[in-house]
Amino acid sequence: MVGGAPAPKGEGGPVSQIHCHFCGGIIQDVATIEYRPPRASAQFAVPQPTPCTCSPPVVYEHPPMLGGPEEDQTPDGEAA
């Protein structure tokens, strides 16, 4: 829904932005994110409206799931 009305076809909902926890910039390519385990001592940069320039961008959280067990990402016969 957009503003209380259904979203027009071909348009999804709002896209969230992922910010690098090291520099605060917006991560342009989520495939390049280096996920690090969350920790209490991690210091997070203030989110910025500019693109992240880190290589790789850093996010302190567990990586998102790529699907359920029925959607195994490993080729048949290979161990994960």
HTML snippet that shows the backbone in 3Dmol.js (N, CA, C, O; Angstrom):
<script src="https://3Dmol.org/build/3Dmol-min.js"></script>
<div id="view" style="width:600px;height:400px;position:relative"></div>
<script>
const pdb = `
ATOM      1  N   MET A   1       0.831  -1.189   0.000  1.00  0.00           N
ATOM      2  CA  MET A   1       0.000   0.000   0.000  1.00  0.00           C
ATOM      3  C   MET A   1       0.869   1.243   0.000  1.00  0.00           C
ATOM      4  O   MET A   1       1.934   1.281   0.616  1.00  0.00           O
ATOM      5  N   VAL A   2       0.403   2.229  -0.685  1.00  0.00           N
ATOM      6  CA  VAL A   2       1.100   3.506  -0.724  1.00  0.00           C
ATOM      7  C   VAL A   2       0.109   4.567  -0.278  1.00  0.00           C
ATOM      8  O   VAL A   2      -0.902   4.789  -0.944  1.00  0.00           O
ATOM      9  N   GLY A   3       0.387   5.229   0.848  1.00  0.00           N
ATOM     10  CA  GLY A   3      -0.501   6.282   1.342  1.00  0.00           C
ATOM     11  C   GLY A   3      -1.912   5.795   1.602  1.00  0.00           C
ATOM     12  O   GLY A   3      -2.857   6.563   1.422  1.00  0.00           O
ATOM     13  N   GLY A   4      -2.096   4.543   2.020  1.00  0.00           N
ATOM     14  CA  GLY A   4      -3.418   4.016   2.309  1.00  0.00           C
ATOM     15  C   GLY A   4      -4.073   3.349   1.112  1.00  0.00           C
ATOM     16  O   GLY A   4      -5.093   2.677   1.263  1.00  0.00           O
ATOM     17  N   ALA A   5      -3.509   3.523  -0.069  1.00  0.00           N
ATOM     18  CA  ALA A   5      -4.047   2.895  -1.278  1.00  0.00           C
ATOM     19  C   ALA A   5      -3.105   1.785  -1.723  1.00  0.00           C
ATOM     20  O   ALA A   5      -1.906   1.848  -1.448  1.00  0.00           O
ATOM     21  N   PRO A   6      -3.630   0.764  -2.410  1.00  0.00           N
ATOM     22  CA  PRO A   6      -2.742  -0.304  -2.876  1.00  0.00           C
ATOM     23  C   PRO A   6      -1.654   0.258  -3.796  1.00  0.00           C
ATOM     24  O   PRO A   6      -1.891   1.203  -4.548  1.00  0.00           O
ATOM     25  N   ALA A   7      -0.465  -0.335  -3.725  1.00  0.00           N
ATOM     26  CA  ALA A   7       0.637   0.097  -4.586  1.00  0.00           C
ATOM     27  C   ALA A   7       0.304  -0.232  -6.035  1.00  0.00           C
ATOM     28  O   ALA A   7      -0.227  -1.308  -6.311  1.00  0.00           O
ATOM     29  N   PRO A   8       0.605   0.678  -6.975  1.00  0.00           N
ATOM     30  CA  PRO A   8       0.368   0.392  -8.387  1.00  0.00           C
ATOM     31  C   PRO A   8       1.184  -0.822  -8.819  1.00  0.00           C
ATOM     32  O   PRO A   8       2.253  -1.096  -8.274  1.00  0.00           O
ATOM     33  N   LYS A   9       0.659  -1.545  -9.812  1.00  0.00           N
ATOM     34  CA  LYS A   9       1.383  -2.710 -10.303  1.00  0.00           C
ATOM     35  C   LYS A   9       2.759  -2.301 -10.808  1.00  0.00           C
ATOM     36  O   LYS A   9       2.929  -1.244 -11.416  1.00  0.00           O
ATOM     37  N   GLY A  10       3.735  -3.163 -10.543  1.00  0.00           N
ATOM     38  CA  GLY A  10       5.093  -2.880 -10.976  1.00  0.00           C
ATOM     39  C   GLY A  10       5.887  -2.067  -9.970  1.00  0.00           C
ATOM     40  O   GLY A  10       7.094  -1.884 -10.131  1.00  0.00           O
ATOM     41  N   GLU A  11       5.218  -1.578  -8.933  1.00  0.00           N
ATOM     42  CA  GLU A  11       5.908  -0.803  -7.901  1.00  0.00           C
ATOM     43  C   GLU A  11       5.797  -1.536  -6.575  1.00  0.00           C
ATOM     44  O   GLU A  11       4.697  -1.864  -6.129  1.00  0.00           O
ATOM     45  N   GLY A  12       6.935  -1.792  -5.947  1.00  0.00           N
ATOM     46  CA  GLY A  12       6.917  -2.435  -4.641  1.00  0.00           C
ATOM     47  C   GLY A  12       6.801  -1.391  -3.563  1.00  0.00           C
ATOM     48  O   GLY A  12       6.597  -0.207  -3.834  1.00  0.00           O
ATOM     49  N   GLY A  13       6.934  -1.844  -2.344  1.00  0.00           N
ATOM     50  CA  GLY A  13       6.913  -0.930  -1.219  1.00  0.00           C
ATOM     51  C   GLY A  13       8.224  -0.179  -1.154  1.00  0.00           C
ATOM     52  O   GLY A  13       9.075  -0.319  -2.033  1.00  0.00           O
ATOM     53  N   PRO A  14       8.384   0.616  -0.115  1.00  0.00           N
ATOM     54  CA  PRO A  14       9.628   1.383   0.022  1.00  0.00           C
ATOM     55  C   PRO A  14      10.830   0.447   0.188  1.00  0.00           C
ATOM     56  O   PRO A  14      10.746  -0.585   0.854  1.00  0.00           O
ATOM     57  N   VAL A  15      11.929   0.828  -0.424  1.00  0.00           N
ATOM     58  CA  VAL A  15      13.155   0.041  -0.324  1.00  0.00           C
ATOM     59  C   VAL A  15      13.964   0.580   0.838  1.00  0.00           C
ATOM     60  O   VAL A  15      14.235   1.778   0.916  1.00  0.00           O
ATOM     61  N   SER A  16      14.350  -0.313   1.744  1.00  0.00           N
ATOM     62  CA  SER A  16      15.136   0.145   2.878  1.00  0.00           C
ATOM     63  C   SER A  16      16.590   0.319   2.450  1.00  0.00           C
ATOM     64  O   SER A  16      17.054  -0.331   1.513  1.00  0.00           O
ATOM     65  N   GLN A  17      17.287   1.185   3.132  1.00  0.00           N
ATOM     66  CA  GLN A  17      18.699   1.417   2.856  1.00  0.00           C
ATOM     67  C   GLN A  17      19.522   0.717   3.916  1.00  0.00           C
ATOM     68  O   GLN A  17      19.170   0.735   5.095  1.00  0.00           O
ATOM     69  N   ILE A  18      20.614   0.103   3.502  1.00  0.00           N
ATOM     70  CA  ILE A  18      21.513  -0.535   4.441  1.00  0.00           C
ATOM     71  C   ILE A  18      22.751   0.338   4.540  1.00  0.00           C
ATOM     72  O   ILE A  18      23.390   0.646   3.534  1.00  0.00           O
ATOM     73  N   HIS A  19      23.082   0.732   5.758  1.00  0.00           N
ATOM     74  CA  HIS A  19      24.242   1.591   5.988  1.00  0.00           C
ATOM     75  C   HIS A  19      25.404   0.772   6.514  1.00  0.00           C
ATOM     76  O   HIS A  19      25.219  -0.139   7.321  1.00  0.00           O
ATOM     77  N   CYS A  20      26.608   1.101   6.052  1.00  0.00           N
ATOM     78  CA  CYS A  20      27.830   0.473   6.536  1.00  0.00           C
ATOM     79  C   CYS A  20      28.022   0.876   7.994  1.00  0.00           C
ATOM     80  O   CYS A  20      27.914   2.054   8.335  1.00  0.00           O
ATOM     81  N   HIS A  21      28.303  -0.094   8.847  1.00  0.00           N
ATOM     82  CA  HIS A  21      28.493   0.209  10.257  1.00  0.00           C
ATOM     83  C   HIS A  21      29.862   0.828  10.526  1.00  0.00           C
ATOM     84  O   HIS A  21      30.088   1.367  11.610  1.00  0.00           O
ATOM     85  N   PHE A  22      30.780   0.763   9.559  1.00  0.00           N
ATOM     86  CA  PHE A  22      32.114   1.338   9.732  1.00  0.00           C
ATOM     87  C   PHE A  22      32.137   2.827   9.357  1.00  0.00           C
ATOM     88  O   PHE A  22      32.624   3.655  10.126  1.00  0.00           O
ATOM     89  N   CYS A  23      31.597   3.167   8.148  1.00  0.00           N
ATOM     90  CA  CYS A  23      31.655   4.566   7.703  1.00  0.00           C
ATOM     91  C   CYS A  23      30.312   5.276   7.758  1.00  0.00           C
ATOM     92  O   CYS A  23      30.268   6.506   7.733  1.00  0.00           O
ATOM     93  N   GLY A  24      29.200   4.518   7.832  1.00  0.00           N
ATOM     94  CA  GLY A  24      27.874   5.117   7.882  1.00  0.00           C
ATOM     95  C   GLY A  24      27.247   5.358   6.519  1.00  0.00           C
ATOM     96  O   GLY A  24      26.083   5.748   6.436  1.00  0.00           O
ATOM     97  N   GLY A  25      28.002   5.132   5.448  1.00  0.00           N
ATOM     98  CA  GLY A  25      27.488   5.364   4.099  1.00  0.00           C
ATOM     99  C   GLY A  25      26.486   4.310   3.658  1.00  0.00           C
ATOM    100  O   GLY A  25      26.415   3.228   4.239  1.00  0.00           O
ATOM    101  N   ILE A  26      25.716   4.629   2.632  1.00  0.00           N
ATOM    102  CA  ILE A  26      24.719   3.710   2.092  1.00  0.00           C
ATOM    103  C   ILE A  26      25.427   2.652   1.249  1.00  0.00           C
ATOM    104  O   ILE A  26      26.207   2.982   0.356  1.00  0.00           O
ATOM    105  N   ILE A  27      25.152   1.388   1.534  1.00  0.00           N
ATOM    106  CA  ILE A  27      25.763   0.287   0.788  1.00  0.00           C
ATOM    107  C   ILE A  27      25.016   0.126  -0.520  1.00  0.00           C
ATOM    108  O   ILE A  27      23.804  -0.091  -0.530  1.00  0.00           O
ATOM    109  N   GLN A  28      25.746   0.232  -1.630  1.00  0.00           N
ATOM    110  CA  GLN A  28      25.152   0.172  -2.956  1.00  0.00           C
ATOM    111  C   GLN A  28      24.920  -1.265  -3.431  1.00  0.00           C
ATOM    112  O   GLN A  28      23.925  -1.532  -4.106  1.00  0.00           O
ATOM    113  N   ASP A  29      25.817  -2.189  -3.092  1.00  0.00           N
ATOM    114  CA  ASP A  29      25.725  -3.568  -3.561  1.00  0.00           C
ATOM    115  C   ASP A  29      25.740  -4.493  -2.354  1.00  0.00           C
ATOM    116  O   ASP A  29      26.795  -4.736  -1.768  1.00  0.00           O
ATOM    117  N   VAL A  30      24.566  -5.015  -1.977  1.00  0.00           N
ATOM    118  CA  VAL A  30      24.466  -5.846  -0.778  1.00  0.00           C
ATOM    119  C   VAL A  30      25.273  -7.136  -0.898  1.00  0.00           C
ATOM    120  O   VAL A  30      25.583  -7.759   0.118  1.00  0.00           O
ATOM    121  N   ALA A  31      25.617  -7.546  -2.107  1.00  0.00           N
ATOM    122  CA  ALA A  31      26.400  -8.767  -2.293  1.00  0.00           C
ATOM    123  C   ALA A  31      27.830  -8.605  -1.777  1.00  0.00           C
ATOM    124  O   ALA A  31      28.517  -9.603  -1.564  1.00  0.00           O
ATOM    125  N   THR A  32      28.287  -7.377  -1.575  1.00  0.00           N
ATOM    126  CA  THR A  32      29.659  -7.138  -1.135  1.00  0.00           C
ATOM    127  C   THR A  32      29.788  -6.985   0.375  1.00  0.00           C
ATOM    128  O   THR A  32      30.898  -6.809   0.878  1.00  0.00           O
ATOM    129  N   ILE A  33      28.681  -7.047   1.110  1.00  0.00           N
ATOM    130  CA  ILE A  33      28.706  -6.819   2.554  1.00  0.00           C
ATOM    131  C   ILE A  33      29.506  -7.904   3.264  1.00  0.00           C
ATOM    132  O   ILE A  33      29.356  -9.093   2.983  1.00  0.00           O
ATOM    133  N   GLU A  34      30.362  -7.469   4.194  1.00  0.00           N
ATOM    134  CA  GLU A  34      31.053  -8.400   5.087  1.00  0.00           C
ATOM    135  C   GLU A  34      30.291  -8.377   6.399  1.00  0.00           C
ATOM    136  O   GLU A  34      30.342  -7.403   7.151  1.00  0.00           O
ATOM    137  N   TYR A  35      29.582  -9.472   6.662  1.00  0.00           N
ATOM    138  CA  TYR A  35      28.825  -9.581   7.909  1.00  0.00           C
ATOM    139  C   TYR A  35      29.763 -10.044   9.000  1.00  0.00           C
ATOM    140  O   TYR A  35      30.490 -11.023   8.826  1.00  0.00           O
ATOM    141  N   ARG A  36      29.753  -9.352  10.122  1.00  0.00           N
ATOM    142  CA  ARG A  36      30.558  -9.723  11.284  1.00  0.00           C
ATOM    143  C   ARG A  36      29.604 -10.000  12.441  1.00  0.00           C
ATOM    144  O   ARG A  36      28.546  -9.377  12.534  1.00  0.00           O
ATOM    145  N   PRO A  37      29.970 -10.929  13.322  1.00  0.00           N
ATOM    146  CA  PRO A  37      29.086 -11.237  14.446  1.00  0.00           C
ATOM    147  C   PRO A  37      28.810  -9.994  15.285  1.00  0.00           C
ATOM    148  O   PRO A  37      29.701  -9.177  15.516  1.00  0.00           O
ATOM    149  N   PRO A  38      27.556  -9.861  15.741  1.00  0.00           N
ATOM    150  CA  PRO A  38      27.234  -8.725  16.603  1.00  0.00           C
ATOM    151  C   PRO A  38      28.048  -8.805  17.899  1.00  0.00           C
ATOM    152  O   PRO A  38      28.282  -9.893  18.425  1.00  0.00           O
ATOM    153  N   ARG A  39      28.470  -7.665  18.400  1.00  0.00           N
ATOM    154  CA  ARG A  39      29.210  -7.648  19.667  1.00  0.00           C
ATOM    155  C   ARG A  39      28.932  -6.332  20.378  1.00  0.00           C
ATOM    156  O   ARG A  39      28.696  -5.300  19.751  1.00  0.00           O
ATOM    157  N   ALA A  40      28.967  -6.396  21.676  1.00  0.00           N
ATOM    158  CA  ALA A  40      28.639  -5.226  22.489  1.00  0.00           C
ATOM    159  C   ALA A  40      29.647  -4.108  22.309  1.00  0.00           C
ATOM    160  O   ALA A  40      29.296  -2.936  22.444  1.00  0.00           O
ATOM    161  N   SER A  41      30.903  -4.446  22.005  1.00  0.00           N
ATOM    162  CA  SER A  41      31.942  -3.418  21.906  1.00  0.00           C
ATOM    163  C   SER A  41      32.024  -2.766  20.520  1.00  0.00           C
ATOM    164  O   SER A  41      32.834  -1.863  20.311  1.00  0.00           O
ATOM    165  N   ALA A  42      31.189  -3.221  19.569  1.00  0.00           N
ATOM    166  CA  ALA A  42      31.234  -2.641  18.225  1.00  0.00           C
ATOM    167  C   ALA A  42      30.774  -1.188  18.263  1.00  0.00           C
ATOM    168  O   ALA A  42      29.773  -0.867  18.903  1.00  0.00           O
ATOM    169  N   GLN A  43      31.499  -0.318  17.584  1.00  0.00           N
ATOM    170  CA  GLN A  43      31.104   1.081  17.479  1.00  0.00           C
ATOM    171  C   GLN A  43      30.530   1.301  16.089  1.00  0.00           C
ATOM    172  O   GLN A  43      31.125   0.899  15.090  1.00  0.00           O
ATOM    173  N   PHE A  44      29.385   1.935  16.034  1.00  0.00           N
ATOM    174  CA  PHE A  44      28.686   2.142  14.774  1.00  0.00           C
ATOM    175  C   PHE A  44      28.807   3.589  14.334  1.00  0.00           C
ATOM    176  O   PHE A  44      28.655   4.506  15.141  1.00  0.00           O
ATOM    177  N   ALA A  45      29.078   3.792  13.059  1.00  0.00           N
ATOM    178  CA  ALA A  45      29.146   5.144  12.512  1.00  0.00           C
ATOM    179  C   ALA A  45      27.728   5.704  12.382  1.00  0.00           C
ATOM    180  O   ALA A  45      26.766   4.950  12.239  1.00  0.00           O
ATOM    181  N   VAL A  46      27.612   7.009  12.433  1.00  0.00           N
ATOM    182  CA  VAL A  46      26.326   7.679  12.230  1.00  0.00           C
ATOM    183  C   VAL A  46      25.937   7.513  10.764  1.00  0.00           C
ATOM    184  O   VAL A  46      26.753   7.787   9.884  1.00  0.00           O
ATOM    185  N   PRO A  47      24.703   7.068  10.474  1.00  0.00           N
ATOM    186  CA  PRO A  47      24.282   6.913   9.077  1.00  0.00           C
ATOM    187  C   PRO A  47      24.419   8.221   8.298  1.00  0.00           C
ATOM    188  O   PRO A  47      24.064   9.294   8.787  1.00  0.00           O
ATOM    189  N   GLN A  48      24.938   8.109   7.088  1.00  0.00           N
ATOM    190  CA  GLN A  48      25.173   9.252   6.204  1.00  0.00           C
ATOM    191  C   GLN A  48      24.353   9.082   4.924  1.00  0.00           C
ATOM    192  O   GLN A  48      24.043   7.950   4.554  1.00  0.00           O
ATOM    193  N   PRO A  49      23.998  10.151   4.247  1.00  0.00           N
ATOM    194  CA  PRO A  49      23.248  10.036   2.987  1.00  0.00           C
ATOM    195  C   PRO A  49      24.157   9.725   1.788  1.00  0.00           C
ATOM    196  O   PRO A  49      23.669   9.539   0.674  1.00  0.00           O
ATOM    197  N   THR A  50      25.455   9.670   2.012  1.00  0.00           N
ATOM    198  CA  THR A  50      26.406   9.435   0.925  1.00  0.00           C
ATOM    199  C   THR A  50      26.690   7.943   0.765  1.00  0.00           C
ATOM    200  O   THR A  50      26.477   7.179   1.707  1.00  0.00           O
ATOM    201  N   PRO A  51      27.163   7.510  -0.399  1.00  0.00           N
ATOM    202  CA  PRO A  51      27.477   6.093  -0.611  1.00  0.00           C
ATOM    203  C   PRO A  51      28.667   5.636   0.238  1.00  0.00           C
ATOM    204  O   PRO A  51      29.583   6.410   0.514  1.00  0.00           O
ATOM    205  N   CYS A  52      28.635   4.376   0.640  1.00  0.00           N
ATOM    206  CA  CYS A  52      29.745   3.767   1.370  1.00  0.00           C
ATOM    207  C   CYS A  52      30.926   3.608   0.419  1.00  0.00           C
ATOM    208  O   CYS A  52      30.754   3.217  -0.736  1.00  0.00           O
ATOM    209  N   THR A  53      32.118   3.911   0.909  1.00  0.00           N
ATOM    210  CA  THR A  53      33.331   3.754   0.096  1.00  0.00           C
ATOM    211  C   THR A  53      34.236   2.667   0.655  1.00  0.00           C
ATOM    212  O   THR A  53      35.362   2.499   0.188  1.00  0.00           O
ATOM    213  N   CYS A  54      33.750   1.917   1.662  1.00  0.00           N
ATOM    214  CA  CYS A  54      34.558   0.844   2.255  1.00  0.00           C
ATOM    215  C   CYS A  54      34.628  -0.357   1.313  1.00  0.00           C
ATOM    216  O   CYS A  54      33.724  -0.599   0.513  1.00  0.00           O
ATOM    217  N   SER A  55      35.707  -1.084   1.430  1.00  0.00           N
ATOM    218  CA  SER A  55      35.860  -2.282   0.609  1.00  0.00           C
ATOM    219  C   SER A  55      36.394  -3.412   1.486  1.00  0.00           C
ATOM    220  O   SER A  55      37.604  -3.486   1.704  1.00  0.00           O
ATOM    221  N   PRO A  56      35.555  -4.271   1.984  1.00  0.00           N
ATOM    222  CA  PRO A  56      34.103  -4.367   1.813  1.00  0.00           C
ATOM    223  C   PRO A  56      33.362  -3.558   2.871  1.00  0.00           C
ATOM    224  O   PRO A  56      33.931  -3.210   3.905  1.00  0.00           O
ATOM    225  N   PRO A  57      32.080  -3.258   2.607  1.00  0.00           N
ATOM    226  CA  PRO A  57      31.260  -2.618   3.627  1.00  0.00           C
ATOM    227  C   PRO A  57      31.062  -3.581   4.798  1.00  0.00           C
ATOM    228  O   PRO A  57      30.993  -4.794   4.601  1.00  0.00           O
ATOM    229  N   VAL A  58      30.970  -3.043   6.017  1.00  0.00           N
ATOM    230  CA  VAL A  58      30.872  -3.871   7.223  1.00  0.00           C
ATOM    231  C   VAL A  58      29.503  -3.695   7.878  1.00  0.00           C
ATOM    232  O   VAL A  58      29.018  -2.578   8.056  1.00  0.00           O
ATOM    233  N   VAL A  59      28.893  -4.831   8.231  1.00  0.00           N
ATOM    234  CA  VAL A  59      27.627  -4.824   8.960  1.00  0.00           C
ATOM    235  C   VAL A  59      27.779  -5.803  10.118  1.00  0.00           C
ATOM    236  O   VAL A  59      28.110  -6.970   9.907  1.00  0.00           O
ATOM    237  N   TYR A  60      27.535  -5.331  11.348  1.00  0.00           N
ATOM    238  CA  TYR A  60      27.641  -6.174  12.533  1.00  0.00           C
ATOM    239  C   TYR A  60      26.294  -6.825  12.834  1.00  0.00           C
ATOM    240  O   TYR A  60      25.549  -6.362  13.698  1.00  0.00           O
ATOM    241  N   GLU A  61      25.995  -7.885  12.123  1.00  0.00           N
ATOM    242  CA  GLU A  61      24.817  -8.707  12.384  1.00  0.00           C
ATOM    243  C   GLU A  61      24.978 -10.004  11.623  1.00  0.00           C
ATOM    244  O   GLU A  61      25.844 -10.130  10.757  1.00  0.00           O
ATOM    245  N   HIS A  62      24.144 -10.958  11.953  1.00  0.00           N
ATOM    246  CA  HIS A  62      24.223 -12.238  11.263  1.00  0.00           C
ATOM    247  C   HIS A  62      23.701 -12.072   9.840  1.00  0.00           C
ATOM    248  O   HIS A  62      22.757 -11.314   9.616  1.00  0.00           O
ATOM    249  N   PRO A  63      24.303 -12.771   8.872  1.00  0.00           N
ATOM    250  CA  PRO A  63      23.834 -12.650   7.488  1.00  0.00           C
ATOM    251  C   PRO A  63      22.387 -13.124   7.356  1.00  0.00           C
ATOM    252  O   PRO A  63      21.945 -13.996   8.105  1.00  0.00           O
ATOM    253  N   PRO A  64      21.653 -12.550   6.408  1.00  0.00           N
ATOM    254  CA  PRO A  64      20.264 -12.974   6.212  1.00  0.00           C
ATOM    255  C   PRO A  64      20.218 -14.407   5.680  1.00  0.00           C
ATOM    256  O   PRO A  64      21.159 -14.874   5.037  1.00  0.00           O
ATOM    257  N   MET A  65      19.127 -15.082   5.954  1.00  0.00           N
ATOM    258  CA  MET A  65      18.933 -16.438   5.447  1.00  0.00           C
ATOM    259  C   MET A  65      18.668 -16.362   3.943  1.00  0.00           C
ATOM    260  O   MET A  65      17.989 -15.454   3.463  1.00  0.00           O
ATOM    261  N   LEU A  66      19.211 -17.320   3.218  1.00  0.00           N
ATOM    262  CA  LEU A  66      19.017 -17.355   1.771  1.00  0.00           C
ATOM    263  C   LEU A  66      17.884 -18.288   1.370  1.00  0.00           C
ATOM    264  O   LEU A  66      17.732 -18.598   0.189  1.00  0.00           O
ATOM    265  N   GLY A  67      17.108 -18.730   2.307  1.00  0.00           N
ATOM    266  CA  GLY A  67      16.013 -19.650   2.025  1.00  0.00           C
ATOM    267  C   GLY A  67      15.967 -20.711   3.096  1.00  0.00           C
ATOM    268  O   GLY A  67      16.868 -20.805   3.930  1.00  0.00           O
ATOM    269  N   GLY A  68      14.934 -21.497   3.075  1.00  0.00           N
ATOM    270  CA  GLY A  68      14.768 -22.548   4.056  1.00  0.00           C
ATOM    271  C   GLY A  68      15.580 -23.777   3.689  1.00  0.00           C
ATOM    272  O   GLY A  68      16.213 -23.813   2.634  1.00  0.00           O
ATOM    273  N   PRO A  69      15.567 -24.786   4.554  1.00  0.00           N
ATOM    274  CA  PRO A  69      16.325 -26.011   4.302  1.00  0.00           C
ATOM    275  C   PRO A  69      15.925 -26.688   2.998  1.00  0.00           C
ATOM    276  O   PRO A  69      16.739 -27.354   2.358  1.00  0.00           O
ATOM    277  N   GLU A  70      14.650 -26.511   2.606  1.00  0.00           N
ATOM    278  CA  GLU A  70      14.207 -27.120   1.350  1.00  0.00           C
ATOM    279  C   GLU A  70      14.805 -26.423   0.127  1.00  0.00           C
ATOM    280  O   GLU A  70      14.717 -26.943  -0.985  1.00  0.00           O
ATOM    281  N   GLU A  71      15.409 -25.253   0.324  1.00  0.00           N
ATOM    282  CA  GLU A  71      16.026 -24.496  -0.760  1.00  0.00           C
ATOM    283  C   GLU A  71      17.537 -24.495  -0.595  1.00  0.00           C
ATOM    284  O   GLU A  71      18.176 -23.445  -0.669  1.00  0.00           O
ATOM    285  N   ASP A  72      18.110 -25.682  -0.371  1.00  0.00           N
ATOM    286  CA  ASP A  72      19.549 -25.819  -0.147  1.00  0.00           C
ATOM    287  C   ASP A  72      20.319 -25.184  -1.293  1.00  0.00           C
ATOM    288  O   ASP A  72      20.012 -25.415  -2.463  1.00  0.00           O
ATOM    289  N   GLN A  73      21.328 -24.378  -0.950  1.00  0.00           N
ATOM    290  CA  GLN A  73      22.103 -23.649  -1.953  1.00  0.00           C
ATOM    291  C   GLN A  73      23.319 -24.427  -2.448  1.00  0.00           C
ATOM    292  O   GLN A  73      24.031 -23.944  -3.329  1.00  0.00           O
ATOM    293  N   THR A  74      23.577 -25.632  -1.900  1.00  0.00           N
ATOM    294  CA  THR A  74      24.743 -26.407  -2.310  1.00  0.00           C
ATOM    295  C   THR A  74      24.378 -27.355  -3.427  1.00  0.00           C
ATOM    296  O   THR A  74      23.267 -27.884  -3.439  1.00  0.00           O
ATOM    297  N   PRO A  75      25.295 -27.591  -4.385  1.00  0.00           N
ATOM    298  CA  PRO A  75      25.020 -28.544  -5.454  1.00  0.00           C
ATOM    299  C   PRO A  75      24.824 -29.947  -4.871  1.00  0.00           C
ATOM    300  O   PRO A  75      25.377 -30.265  -3.819  1.00  0.00           O
ATOM    301  N   ASP A  76      24.041 -30.777  -5.551  1.00  0.00           N
ATOM    302  CA  ASP A  76      23.800 -32.145  -5.078  1.00  0.00           C
ATOM    303  C   ASP A  76      25.096 -32.891  -4.866  1.00  0.00           C
ATOM    304  O   ASP A  76      26.009 -32.829  -5.689  1.00  0.00           O
ATOM    305  N   GLY A  77      25.167 -33.601  -3.750  1.00  0.00           N
ATOM    306  CA  GLY A  77      26.336 -34.423  -3.455  1.00  0.00           C
ATOM    307  C   GLY A  77      27.468 -33.699  -2.751  1.00  0.00           C
ATOM    308  O   GLY A  77      28.447 -34.342  -2.370  1.00  0.00           O
ATOM    309  N   GLU A  78      27.379 -32.394  -2.561  1.00  0.00           N
ATOM    310  CA  GLU A  78      28.444 -31.644  -1.900  1.00  0.00           C
ATOM    311  C   GLU A  78      27.996 -31.240  -0.502  1.00  0.00           C
ATOM    312  O   GLU A  78      26.847 -30.850  -0.295  1.00  0.00           O
ATOM    313  N   ALA A  79      28.902 -31.337   0.441  1.00  0.00           N
ATOM    314  CA  ALA A  79      28.594 -30.918   1.808  1.00  0.00           C
ATOM    315  C   ALA A  79      28.640 -29.413   1.903  1.00  0.00           C
ATOM    316  O   ALA A  79      29.376 -28.752   1.169  1.00  0.00           O
ATOM    317  N   ALA A  80      27.858 -28.881   2.801  1.00  0.00           N
ATOM    318  CA  ALA A  80      27.829 -27.419   2.986  1.00  0.00           C
ATOM    319  C   ALA A  80      29.068 -26.941   3.675  1.00  0.00           C
ATOM    320  O   ALA A  80      29.218 -25.743   3.915  1.00  0.00           O
TER     321      ALA A  80
END
`;
const viewer = $3Dmol.createViewer("view");
viewer.addModel(pdb, "pdb");
viewer.setStyle({}, {cartoon: {color: "spectrum"}});
viewer.zoomTo();
viewer.render();
</script>
